Amino acid sequence: MKFRAKIVDAACLNHFTRVSNMIAKLAKTCTLRVSPEKLNFILSDKLASGGVSMWCELEQENFFSEFQMEGVCAENNEIYLELTSENLARALKTAQNARSLKIKLTNKHFPCLTVSVELLSVSSSTRVVTHDIPIKVIPRRLWKDLQEPAVPDFDVSIYLPVLKTMKSVVEKMKNISNHLVIEANLNGELNLKIETELVCVTTHFKDLGNPPLASKSDSQYRNPGEMAEVNIDIKKLLQFLAGQQVHPTKAVCNIVSNRIVHFDLLHEDVSLQYFIPALA
């Protein structure tokens, strides 16, 4: 297996750093999938046991000026690596105003993802800062558990409000309850609701709009005013909202009543899918 890549464009480097920071906020450890066209950051906790799942995808040609990789074999030209997300984010923090960034797979007594940052000093000479990030190579027999999650047939799909506003609301609600109900309908209405023995608080968002219906979706036969709802762990929702570094160009929430909420975000050149299961 071989993997090496290089970024020389400052805008691409800053964007890649923002993505890394987002991943570090969303997942303590994650899987990095390397393929010829794409990089994926994957979190695959078992939804059935209450864990969240994440699938983040980057088109490599939009970030890297050089990109070379050889997978385990010709038929399976992929590499799966487990790493601590914060270690990668910390390494990239040193890359601000860097001349270039190189990432490669190395073996220094243990498998590493080596990040080399070329910095320009005041005297116009260059110096290189190197970070060796410990990784675990994931064997092929485990790859089946790390594939892109299937998007379930949802009851309602709705565009999200400004995420910063939504985060501010959820932060206040977190002080009252440990769980939260998200409900939405096909009239572009979304509510965030908490109920306790002492208080009931609901925040209403209106005129958000609904994405065009998929032709096979059962939701096209749904009463537009009928709410689909899911009760989730408020901390998991807040972690998702806190991880967003910039306002996405598209942000959609898909709800399967009483089962799961699926967030689908598109940042420039980066897509993120995030799944939070309903509380039992």
ABEGO torsion letter per residue (X at the ends): XBBBBBBABAAAAAAAAAAAAAAAAABABBBBBBBAABBBBBBBBBAAAGBBBBBBBBBAAAABABBBBBBABAABBBBBBBBBAAAAAAAAAAABGBABBBBBBBBBGBBBBBBBBBBBBAAGBBBBBBBBBBBBBBBAAAAAAABBBBBBBBABBBBBBBAAAAAAAAAAAAAABABBBBBBBAAGBBBBBBBBAABBBBBBBBGAEBBBBBAABAAAABBAABBBBBBBBAAAAAAAAAABABBBABBBBBBBBGABBBBBBBBBGBBBBBBBBBBX
